[in-house]
Amino acid sequence: MSDEIRPRALAIALQYEKGSREAPKIIAKGRGLMAERIVALAEENGIVIETNPVLAQALSGVEIDDTIPLELYEAVAIVIGYVLRVNSNR
């Protein structure tokens, strides 16, 4: 087993305004080095990162600036709930 950190294969960035009636939308996505850059920018800006490879893969087909599809609302709502709880505890 290696101690080497495996590069992030995929990263998806969502935008959601608390209290908004609009669905969350994809604002960035990328694989490999682009995924690493997305994560680094999130960390630099104090944005909560949730690791969920299955959801990221499901969202990878959504175009940037598009809202998430209806069938992923529940999964994304769980992530948003987590992010809101983490932010409220900061």
Protein Blocks (a to p, Z undefined) as FASTA:
>chain_A
ZZbdcddfbdcdddddehiabdcddfbdcehjlmmmmmmmmmmnopacdddfklmmmmmm
pcghiacdfklmmmmmmmmmmmmmmmmmZZ
